[in-house]
Amino acid sequence: MRSFTLAAVCVLAAAIATAGAGCSKKGGKGGNADSLAAAKAAAEHILVRVNGTDVSELEMHRQANMLLGQLRQYADSAQVASMMPTIRQQALDNAINRILLEEAVEKLGITADKAKVEERIETYRKNFVSEEAFQESLAKQGLAPDKLFREVEIAMRAEELFKRSTAGVTPASDAEMREYYDKNPERFQQPERVRASHILIKTEKTDSDAVKAEKRAKIEGILASLKKGAEFAELARTNSECPSKEQGGDLGFFERGSMVPEFEAAAFALKTGQLSGIVETQFGYHIIKVTEHAKQAATPFEQTKQQLSAYLSDQKRNAAIAAYFDSLRTAAKIEYLDSTLVR
């Protein structure tokens, strides 16, 4: 189960909403005049006014691009295209929420310690192999480096706001977890799996026919030894060219779709304790032994409780945050200056 919290959406929106505001000013040298003109028009086209603060079409586009970046990790182009009206509306909502969020943290006097903001930025930076890669990632998000501190600061203030608005939320109870488990059996199906060990003799695309024949002869010799009763784990440790040799060739459990097709087909066709013939894949020659075979079955309730508790508790927090934003919207003066956006 995957949960995308409203809190996360708002914080991410906050982190990108004002990014690159000065970019068009730097575009005079060799910039595309049409693009600059379009950006200027979008910036001047005011869609919504929230408590006197304007939300431009350009701002909504920035929000939409952030949402699209997230969505494309989980949906194909056709799915994304079909969701564009929803994305446009969510982008506008995020832009409105951004304004309400900033007003709320100011009103409540919520601040973020400068040193902790810098520490958070440094934590982000350490996730990249180099400073160049970090800056490149920011550029792809449209996040100008000089805006980063401000956006991380707002995000951290927002986190404190969300913590306060969810302070009264209680963890999911056993009864709530059981009810969800019983009403959603399809979510708790464990697919068919096998646990297998293998011995690999690697091949390379550059191998000559003679080299490949030599490697084939080696794996055939290993297979012959196994058929005579040699211990699989021992031969894996001394012959396999896969890191799994340290575990006697054990790959653990895996589902369909986890391995390359030739390996998967051979493994799932074997019965427990059965040995394959020589299986050739893009990696080389394998001998596979299936040690366990688990059919599709429901995951017992007791084994899902930790996951369920986290998921349902998260849902309850999301609901509390949504209710908080609803209250901010109710109290706010929101004017839709573009009639096509009025709901």
C-alpha positions as a Markdown table, in Angstrom:
| # | Residue | x | y | z |
|---|---|---|---|---|
| 1 | Met | 0.0 | 0.0 | 0.0 |
| 2 | Arg | 1.3 | 3.4 | -0.9 |
| 3 | Ser | 0.1 | 6.7 | 0.7 |
| 4 | Phe | 0.6 | 10.1 | -0.8 |
| 5 | Thr | -0.3 | 12.4 | 2.1 |
| 6 | Leu | -1.9 | 15.8 | 1.6 |
| 7 | Ala | 0.9 | 17.1 | 3.8 |
| 8 | Ala | 3.5 | 15.8 | 1.4 |
| 9 | Val | 1.7 | 17.3 | -1.6 |
| 10 | Cys | 1.5 | 20.7 | 0.1 |
| 11 | Val | 5.1 | 20.7 | 1.3 |
| 12 | Leu | 6.4 | 19.7 | -2.2 |
| 13 | Ala | 4.2 | 22.3 | -3.7 |
| 14 | Ala | 5.7 | 24.8 | -1.3 |
| 15 | Ala | 9.2 | 23.8 | -2.3 |
| 16 | Ile | 8.6 | 24.5 | -5.9 |
| 17 | Ala | 5.9 | 27.1 | -6.2 |
| 18 | Thr | 8.1 | 30.2 | -6.4 |
| 19 | Ala | 11.0 | 28.5 | -8.1 |
| 20 | Gly | 12.7 | 30.2 | -11.0 |
| 21 | Ala | 10.7 | 33.5 | -10.6 |
| 22 | Gly | 13.6 | 35.4 | -12.0 |
| 23 | Cys | 14.5 | 33.1 | -14.8 |
| 24 | Ser | 12.8 | 35.1 | -17.5 |
| 25 | Lys | 14.9 | 38.2 | -16.6 |
| 26 | Lys | 18.1 | 36.3 | -17.6 |
| 27 | Gly | 16.7 | 35.1 | -20.9 |
| 28 | Gly | 17.7 | 38.2 | -23.0 |
| 29 | Lys | 20.9 | 36.7 | -24.3 |
| 30 | Gly | 20.0 | 34.2 | -26.9 |
| 31 | Gly | 16.6 | 33.4 | -25.3 |
| 32 | Asn | 13.6 | 32.5 | -27.2 |
| 33 | Ala | 11.4 | 35.6 | -27.6 |
| 34 | Asp | 8.2 | 33.6 | -28.1 |
| 35 | Ser | 8.8 | 31.6 | -24.9 |
| 36 | Leu | 9.5 | 34.8 | -22.9 |
| 37 | Ala | 6.4 | 36.4 | -24.3 |
| 38 | Ala | 4.3 | 33.4 | -23.4 |
| 39 | Ala | 5.8 | 33.3 | -19.9 |
| 40 | Lys | 5.1 | 37.0 | -19.4 |
| 41 | Ala | 1.5 | 36.5 | -20.5 |
| 42 | Ala | 1.0 | 33.6 | -18.2 |
| 43 | Ala | 2.5 | 35.6 | -15.3 |
| 44 | Glu | 0.1 | 38.4 | -16.0 |
| 45 | His | -2.9 | 36.2 | -16.4 |
| 46 | Ile | -4.4 | 36.1 | -12.8 |
| 47 | Leu | -6.6 | 33.1 | -12.2 |
| 48 | Val | -7.4 | 33.4 | -8.5 |
| 49 | Arg | -6.9 | 35.9 | -5.7 |
| 50 | Val | -6.5 | 34.5 | -2.2 |
| 51 | Asn | -6.9 | 37.0 | 0.6 |
| 52 | Gly | -5.5 | 39.7 | -1.8 |
| 53 | Thr | -2.6 | 37.5 | -3.1 |
| 54 | Asp | -2.7 | 36.6 | -6.8 |
| 55 | Val | -2.3 | 33.2 | -8.3 |
| 56 | Ser | -1.2 | 33.5 | -11.9 |
| 57 | Glu | -1.4 | 31.0 | -14.7 |
| 58 | Leu | 2.3 | 30.7 | -14.6 |
| 59 | Glu | 2.1 | 29.7 | -10.9 |
| 60 | Met | -0.4 | 27.0 | -11.7 |
| 61 | His | 1.8 | 25.7 | -14.5 |
| 62 | Arg | 4.7 | 25.4 | -12.0 |
| 63 | Gln | 2.5 | 23.4 | -9.7 |
| 64 | Ala | 1.2 | 21.2 | -12.5 |
| 65 | Asn | 4.8 | 20.4 | -13.6 |
| 66 | Met | 5.7 | 19.3 | -10.0 |
| 67 | Leu | 2.6 | 17.0 | -9.9 |
| 68 | Leu | 3.5 | 15.6 | -13.4 |
| 69 | Gly | 7.0 | 14.8 | -12.2 |
| 70 | Gln | 5.6 | 12.7 | -9.4 |
| 71 | Leu | 2.9 | 11.1 | -11.5 |
| 72 | Arg | 5.1 | 10.0 | -14.3 |
| 73 | Gln | 7.0 | 7.7 | -11.9 |
| 74 | Tyr | 3.8 | 5.6 | -11.5 |
| 75 | Ala | 1.7 | 6.1 | -14.7 |
| 76 | Asp | 2.3 | 5.8 | -18.4 |
| 77 | Ser | 1.8 | 8.7 | -20.9 |
| 78 | Ala | -1.8 | 7.6 | -21.7 |
| 79 | Gln | -2.8 | 7.6 | -18.1 |
| 80 | Val | -1.1 | 10.9 | -17.5 |
| 81 | Ala | -2.9 | 12.5 | -20.5 |
| 82 | Ser | -6.3 | 11.2 | -19.2 |
| 83 | Met | -5.7 | 12.8 | -15.9 |
| 84 | Met | -4.7 | 16.3 | -17.1 |
| 85 | Pro | -8.0 | 18.0 | -16.1 |
| 86 | Thr | -7.6 | 16.6 | -12.6 |
| 87 | Ile | -3.9 | 17.6 | -12.5 |
| 88 | Arg | -4.8 | 21.1 | -13.5 |
| 89 | Gln | -7.4 | 21.4 | -10.8 |
| 90 | Gln | -5.0 | 19.9 | -8.2 |
| 91 | Ala | -2.3 | 22.3 | -9.3 |
| 92 | Leu | -4.6 | 25.3 | -8.7 |
| 93 | Asp | -5.6 | 23.9 | -5.3 |
| 94 | Asn | -2.0 | 23.5 | -4.4 |
| 95 | Ala | -1.2 | 27.1 | -5.3 |
| 96 | Ile | -4.1 | 28.2 | -3.2 |
| 97 | Asn | -3.0 | 26.0 | -0.3 |
| 98 | Arg | 0.5 | 27.4 | -0.6 |
| 99 | Ile | -0.8 | 30.9 | 0.1 |
| 100 | Leu | -3.0 | 29.7 | 3.0 |
| 101 | Leu | -0.1 | 27.7 | 4.4 |
| 102 | Glu | 2.3 | 30.7 | 4.5 |
| 103 | Glu | -0.4 | 32.9 | 6.1 |
| 104 | Ala | -1.1 | 30.2 | 8.7 |
| 105 | Val | 2.5 | 29.7 | 9.8 |
| 106 | Glu | 3.0 | 33.5 | 10.0 |
| 107 | Lys | -0.2 | 34.0 | 12.0 |
| 108 | Leu | 0.8 | 31.2 | 14.4 |
| 109 | Gly | 4.4 | 32.4 | 14.7 |
| 110 | Ile | 5.8 | 29.1 | 13.6 |
| 111 | Thr | 9.5 | 29.5 | 12.7 |
| 112 | Ala | 12.3 | 27.2 | 11.5 |
| 113 | Asp | 15.8 | 27.3 | 13.0 |
| 114 | Lys | 18.3 | 28.5 | 10.4 |
| 115 | Ala | 20.9 | 25.9 | 11.4 |
| 116 | Lys | 18.3 | 23.1 | 11.0 |
| 117 | Val | 17.3 | 24.4 | 7.6 |
| 118 | Glu | 20.9 | 24.3 | 6.5 |
| 119 | Glu | 21.2 | 20.8 | 7.9 |
| 120 | Arg | 18.2 | 19.7 | 6.0 |
| 121 | Ile | 19.6 | 21.1 | 2.7 |
| 122 | Glu | 22.9 | 19.3 | 3.4 |
| 123 | Thr | 21.0 | 16.1 | 4.0 |
| 124 | Tyr | 19.3 | 16.5 | 0.5 |
| 125 | Arg | 22.7 | 17.3 | -1.0 |
| 126 | Lys | 24.3 | 14.1 | 0.4 |
| 127 | Asn | 21.8 | 12.0 | -1.6 |
| 128 | Phe | 23.6 | 13.0 | -4.8 |
| 129 | Val | 26.9 | 11.8 | -6.1 |
| 130 | Ser | 28.2 | 15.3 | -6.6 |
| 131 | Glu | 27.4 | 19.0 | -6.2 |
| 132 | Glu | 26.9 | 19.2 | -10.0 |
| 133 | Ala | 24.3 | 16.4 | -9.8 |
| 134 | Phe | 22.5 | 18.2 | -7.0 |
| 135 | Gln | 22.3 | 21.5 | -8.8 |
| 136 | Glu | 21.2 | 19.7 | -12.0 |
| 137 | Ser | 18.3 | 18.1 | -10.0 |
| 138 | Leu | 17.3 | 21.5 | -8.7 |
| 139 | Ala | 17.4 | 22.9 | -12.2 |
| 140 | Lys | 15.1 | 20.1 | -13.5 |
| 141 | Gln | 12.6 | 21.1 | -10.9 |
| 142 | Gly | 12.9 | 24.7 | -11.8 |
| 143 | Leu | 14.2 | 25.5 | -8.4 |
| 144 | Ala | 16.8 | 28.3 | -8.5 |
| 145 | Pro | 19.6 | 27.8 | -6.0 |
| 146 | Asp | 19.0 | 31.2 | -4.3 |
| 147 | Lys | 15.4 | 30.1 | -3.6 |
| 148 | Leu | 16.3 | 26.8 | -2.0 |
| 149 | Phe | 16.8 | 28.0 | 1.6 |
| 150 | Arg | 13.5 | 29.9 | 1.6 |
| 151 | Glu | 11.6 | 26.9 | 0.2 |
| 152 | Val | 13.1 | 24.4 | 2.7 |
| 153 | Glu | 12.4 | 26.8 | 5.5 |
| 154 | Ile | 8.7 | 27.0 | 4.5 |
| 155 | Ala | 8.5 | 23.3 | 4.2 |
| 156 | Met | 9.9 | 22.8 | 7.7 |
| 157 | Arg | 7.5 | 25.4 | 9.1 |
| 158 | Ala | 4.7 | 23.5 | 7.3 |
| 159 | Glu | 5.7 | 20.3 | 8.9 |
| 160 | Glu | 5.3 | 21.8 | 12.3 |
| 161 | Leu | 1.9 | 23.2 | 11.3 |
| 162 | Phe | 0.8 | 19.7 | 10.2 |
| 163 | Lys | 2.1 | 18.2 | 13.4 |
| 164 | Arg | -0.1 | 20.6 | 15.4 |
| 165 | Ser | -3.1 | 20.0 | 13.2 |
| 166 | Thr | -2.8 | 16.2 | 13.7 |
| 167 | Ala | -2.0 | 16.2 | 17.4 |
| 168 | Gly | -5.4 | 14.8 | 18.3 |
| 169 | Val | -5.3 | 11.9 | 15.8 |
| 170 | Thr | -5.1 | 8.5 | 17.5 |
| 171 | Pro | -3.3 | 5.5 | 16.0 |
| 172 | Ala | -5.4 | 3.0 | 14.1 |
| 173 | Ser | -7.1 | 0.5 | 16.5 |
| 174 | Asp | -7.1 | -3.3 | 16.1 |
| 175 | Ala | -10.8 | -3.1 | 15.2 |
| 176 | Glu | -10.2 | -0.5 | 12.5 |
| 177 | Met | -7.3 | -2.6 | 11.0 |
| 178 | Arg | -9.4 | -5.7 | 11.1 |
| 179 | Glu | -12.3 | -4.0 | 9.4 |
| 180 | Tyr | -10.1 | -2.7 | 6.6 |
| 181 | Tyr | -8.4 | -6.1 | 6.2 |
| 182 | Asp | -11.8 | -7.9 | 5.9 |
| 183 | Lys | -13.2 | -5.4 | 3.4 |
| 184 | Asn | -10.1 | -5.3 | 1.1 |
| 185 | Pro | -9.0 | -8.9 | 0.7 |
| 186 | Glu | -7.5 | -8.2 | -2.7 |
| 187 | Arg | -4.9 | -5.9 | -1.1 |
| 188 | Phe | -3.5 | -8.7 | 1.0 |
| 189 | Gln | -2.8 | -11.4 | -1.5 |
| 190 | Gln | 0.7 | -12.7 | -1.6 |
| 191 | Pro | 1.6 | -13.8 | -5.1 |
| 192 | Glu | 3.1 | -17.1 | -6.1 |
| 193 | Arg | 6.8 | -17.1 | -5.1 |
| 194 | Val | 9.8 | -19.4 | -5.3 |
| 195 | Arg | 13.0 | -19.5 | -3.3 |
| 196 | Ala | 15.9 | -20.6 | -5.5 |
| 197 | Ser | 19.6 | -21.0 | -5.5 |
| 198 | His | 21.8 | -20.8 | -8.6 |
| 199 | Ile | 25.3 | -21.3 | -9.9 |
| 200 | Leu | 26.3 | -18.8 | -12.6 |
| 201 | Ile | 29.1 | -18.9 | -15.1 |
| 202 | Lys | 29.2 | -15.5 | -16.7 |
| 203 | Thr | 29.4 | -14.9 | -20.4 |
| 204 | Glu | 30.2 | -11.6 | -22.2 |
| 205 | Lys | 29.0 | -10.3 | -25.6 |
| 206 | Thr | 32.6 | -10.1 | -26.6 |
| 207 | Asp | 33.3 | -13.8 | -25.9 |
| 208 | Ser | 34.5 | -15.8 | -28.9 |
| 209 | Asp | 32.8 | -19.1 | -29.8 |
| 210 | Ala | 35.7 | -20.9 | -28.3 |
| 211 | Val | 35.5 | -19.0 | -25.0 |
| 212 | Lys | 31.7 | -19.6 | -24.8 |
| 213 | Ala | 32.3 | -23.3 | -25.5 |
| 214 | Glu | 34.8 | -23.5 | -22.6 |
| 215 | Lys | 32.4 | -21.8 | -20.2 |
| 216 | Arg | 29.6 | -24.1 | -21.4 |
| 217 | Ala | 31.8 | -27.1 | -20.7 |
| 218 | Lys | 32.5 | -25.8 | -17.2 |
| 219 | Ile | 28.8 | -25.5 | -16.3 |
| 220 | Glu | 28.1 | -28.9 | -17.8 |
| 221 | Gly | 30.8 | -30.4 | -15.6 |
| 222 | Ile | 29.2 | -28.7 | -12.5 |
| 223 | Leu | 25.8 | -30.1 | -13.5 |
| 224 | Ala | 27.2 | -33.5 | -13.8 |
| 225 | Ser | 28.7 | -33.3 | -10.3 |
| 226 | Leu | 25.4 | -32.2 | -8.9 |
| 227 | Lys | 23.6 | -35.1 | -10.5 |
| 228 | Lys | 26.1 | -37.4 | -8.8 |
| 229 | Gly | 25.2 | -36.0 | -5.4 |
| 230 | Ala | 27.6 | -33.1 | -4.9 |
| 231 | Glu | 26.4 | -30.4 | -2.5 |
| 232 | Phe | 24.8 | -27.5 | -4.4 |
| 233 | Ala | 25.8 | -24.8 | -1.8 |
| 234 | Glu | 29.4 | -25.9 | -1.8 |
| 235 | Leu | 29.7 | -25.9 | -5.6 |
| 236 | Ala | 28.1 | -22.5 | -5.7 |
| 237 | Arg | 30.6 | -21.1 | -3.2 |
| 238 | Thr | 33.6 | -22.4 | -5.2 |
| 239 | Asn | 32.3 | -21.9 | -8.8 |
| 240 | Ser | 29.5 | -19.4 | -9.1 |
| 241 | Glu | 30.3 | -15.9 | -10.4 |
| 242 | Cys | 27.3 | -14.3 | -8.8 |
| 243 | Pro | 27.6 | -12.5 | -5.4 |
| 244 | Ser | 25.0 | -14.9 | -4.1 |
| 245 | Lys | 27.8 | -17.5 | -3.9 |
| 246 | Glu | 28.5 | -16.2 | -0.4 |
| 247 | Gln | 25.1 | -17.6 | 0.6 |
| 248 | Gly | 25.7 | -20.9 | -1.3 |
| 249 | Gly | 23.9 | -19.4 | -4.3 |
| 250 | Asp | 20.7 | -18.6 | -2.4 |
| 251 | Leu | 18.6 | -15.8 | -4.0 |
| 252 | Gly | 15.8 | -15.8 | -1.5 |
| 253 | Phe | 12.2 | -15.7 | -2.4 |
| 254 | Phe | 11.1 | -13.8 | -5.6 |
| 255 | Glu | 7.9 | -13.3 | -7.5 |
| 256 | Arg | 7.2 | -13.4 | -11.2 |
| 257 | Gly | 8.6 | -10.4 | -13.0 |
| 258 | Ser | 11.6 | -10.1 | -10.7 |
| 259 | Met | 14.1 | -12.1 | -12.8 |
| 260 | Val | 15.0 | -12.2 | -16.5 |
| 261 | Pro | 12.4 | -14.2 | -18.5 |
| 262 | Glu | 14.5 | -17.3 | -19.2 |
| 263 | Phe | 15.6 | -17.6 | -15.5 |
| 264 | Glu | 12.0 | -17.0 | -14.3 |
| 265 | Ala | 10.4 | -19.5 | -16.6 |
| 266 | Ala | 12.9 | -22.2 | -15.5 |
| 267 | Ala | 12.6 | -21.5 | -11.8 |
| 268 | Phe | 8.8 | -21.5 | -11.7 |
| 269 | Ala | 8.6 | -24.7 | -13.7 |
| 270 | Leu | 10.7 | -26.6 | -11.1 |
| 271 | Lys | 9.2 | -28.4 | -8.1 |
| 272 | Thr | 10.7 | -28.0 | -4.7 |
| 273 | Gly | 14.1 | -29.7 | -4.5 |
| 274 | Gln | 14.3 | -30.1 | -8.3 |
| 275 | Leu | 17.4 | -29.1 | -10.3 |
| 276 | Ser | 17.2 | -27.4 | -13.7 |
| 277 | Gly | 19.3 | -28.1 | -16.7 |
| 278 | Ile | 21.6 | -25.4 | -18.1 |
| 279 | Val | 19.7 | -22.1 | -18.4 |
| 280 | Glu | 21.2 | -19.5 | -20.7 |
| 281 | Thr | 20.4 | -15.8 | -20.0 |
| 282 | Gln | 22.0 | -12.5 | -20.9 |
| 283 | Phe | 24.2 | -13.0 | -17.8 |
| 284 | Gly | 25.6 | -16.4 | -18.7 |
| 285 | Tyr | 24.9 | -20.0 | -17.9 |
| 286 | His | 22.9 | -21.0 | -14.8 |
| 287 | Ile | 22.0 | -24.1 | -12.9 |
| 288 | Ile | 18.9 | -23.4 | -10.7 |
| 289 | Lys | 17.7 | -25.3 | -7.7 |
| 290 | Val | 14.3 | -24.5 | -6.2 |
| 291 | Thr | 14.3 | -24.9 | -2.4 |
| 292 | Glu | 10.8 | -23.6 | -1.6 |
| 293 | His | 7.6 | -23.0 | -3.7 |
| 294 | Ala | 4.8 | -20.9 | -2.2 |
| 295 | Lys | 1.5 | -20.6 | -3.9 |
| 296 | Gln | -0.6 | -17.5 | -4.0 |
| 297 | Ala | -2.3 | -17.0 | -0.7 |
| 298 | Ala | -3.7 | -14.3 | 1.6 |
| 299 | Thr | -1.3 | -12.8 | 4.0 |
| 300 | Pro | -2.4 | -13.5 | 7.6 |
| 301 | Phe | -3.9 | -10.6 | 9.4 |
| 302 | Glu | -1.3 | -10.7 | 12.1 |
| 303 | Gln | 1.5 | -10.3 | 9.5 |
| 304 | Thr | -0.2 | -7.2 | 8.1 |
| 305 | Lys | -0.8 | -5.3 | 11.3 |
| 306 | Gln | 2.4 | -3.2 | 11.3 |
| 307 | Gln | 1.8 | -2.1 | 7.7 |
| 308 | Leu | -1.9 | -1.6 | 8.3 |
| 309 | Ser | -1.3 | 0.5 | 11.4 |
| 310 | Ala | 1.1 | 2.8 | 9.5 |
| 311 | Tyr | -1.3 | 3.1 | 6.4 |
| 312 | Leu | -4.5 | 3.7 | 8.3 |
| 313 | Ser | -2.9 | 6.1 | 10.8 |
| 314 | Asp | -1.5 | 8.0 | 7.9 |
| 315 | Gln | -5.0 | 8.2 | 6.3 |
| 316 | Lys | -6.4 | 9.6 | 9.5 |
| 317 | Arg | -3.7 | 12.2 | 9.6 |
| 318 | Asn | -4.4 | 13.1 | 6.0 |
| 319 | Ala | -8.1 | 13.5 | 6.9 |
| 320 | Ala | -7.2 | 15.9 | 9.7 |
| 321 | Ile | -4.9 | 17.9 | 7.5 |
| 322 | Ala | -7.6 | 18.1 | 4.8 |
| 323 | Ala | -10.1 | 19.3 | 7.4 |
| 324 | Tyr | -7.6 | 21.9 | 8.5 |
| 325 | Phe | -7.2 | 23.2 | 5.0 |
| 326 | Asp | -11.0 | 23.2 | 4.5 |
| 327 | Ser | -11.3 | 25.5 | 7.6 |
| 328 | Leu | -8.6 | 27.8 | 6.2 |
| 329 | Arg | -10.5 | 28.0 | 2.8 |
| 330 | Thr | -13.8 | 28.6 | 4.5 |
| 331 | Ala | -12.3 | 31.6 | 6.4 |
| 332 | Ala | -10.4 | 32.9 | 3.3 |
| 333 | Lys | -11.6 | 35.3 | 0.6 |
| 334 | Ile | -11.0 | 33.3 | -2.6 |
| 335 | Glu | -11.9 | 35.1 | -5.8 |
| 336 | Tyr | -11.9 | 33.2 | -9.1 |
| 337 | Leu | -11.0 | 35.8 | -11.7 |
| 338 | Asp | -11.0 | 33.2 | -14.5 |
| 339 | Ser | -14.6 | 32.0 | -14.8 |
| 340 | Thr | -13.6 | 28.7 | -16.3 |
| 341 | Leu | -12.1 | 27.6 | -13.0 |
| 342 | Val | -15.2 | 28.3 | -10.8 |
| 343 | Arg | -16.5 | 25.0 | -9.3 |
